[in-house]
């Protein structure tokens, strides 16, 4: 009998969710799914197809296009990271820009988009052995996950992390612009009608404001080992 569990990691943007979740999955030999990347892929599609003008989304047109949008993950043999493919095209780099960050919460608030992606995400976790991070994993996608974690950090700390990441990539951004994006995404994610960002009642809270990546990972690994042991009993 398999002792594998599903691990749901939710939280605000730039808290270290994806980095920690990816490493946790690697250490456990689990599948890692970055659901934020799935919403980013649809956001990139909408931008490329000119469905967003001045932060206004042509929702009706996007819903029409949804059946023809295919998103999947393929493992990069060199980096060993699962990269995002949109209709067969590798868009891993394109979906990480500030332009996409500025519209992803708008896309994620469309109920039809969420329904399409939640269905895919739930199918991925049927056989257990999954670490999934996002905004509604513990509350909507896997409400019965054996371990749920909610990650947060002060907005200015998260903005600095995101700014450093973008600058390292060579993107031309300023800190204030990034901070405004972080605050705006928090507001949209937390107040949308469909599956708003919130901590599940039984989720462990992890505030990463003063933690480095190693400390974040060690805490997650500790909780994961406890949950796996409990599931085996």
HELIX and SHEET records of a PDB file:
HELIX    1   1 UNK A   17  UNK A   28  1                                  12    
HELIX    2   2 UNK A   35  UNK A   48  1                                  14    
HELIX    3   3 UNK A   59  UNK A   65  1                                   7    
HELIX    4   4 UNK A   66  UNK A   68  5                                   3    
HELIX    5   5 UNK A   94  UNK A   96  5                                   3    
HELIX    6   6 UNK A   98  UNK A  101  1                                   4    
HELIX    7   7 UNK A  104  UNK A  108  1                                   5    
HELIX    8   8 UNK A  111  UNK A  124  1                                  14    
HELIX    9   9 UNK A  137  UNK A  141  3                                   5    
HELIX   10  10 UNK A  155  UNK A  169  1                                  15    
HELIX   11  11 UNK A  175  UNK A  191  1                                  17    
HELIX   12  12 UNK A  213  UNK A  232  1                                  20    
SHEET    1   A 5 UNK A  31  UNK A  34  0                                        
SHEET    2   A 5 UNK A 130  UNK A 134  1                                        
SHEET    3   A 5 UNK A   6  UNK A  11  1                                        
SHEET    4   A 5 UNK A 147  UNK A 152  1                                        
SHEET    5   A 5 UNK A 204  UNK A 207  1                                        
SHEET    1   B 2 UNK A  52  UNK A  53  0                                        
SHEET    2   B 2 UNK A  56  UNK A  57 -1                                        
SHEET    1   C 3 UNK A  71  UNK A  75  0                                        
SHEET    2   C 3 UNK A  82  UNK A  86 -1                                        
SHEET    3   C 3 UNK A  89  UNK A  90 -1                                        
END                                                                             
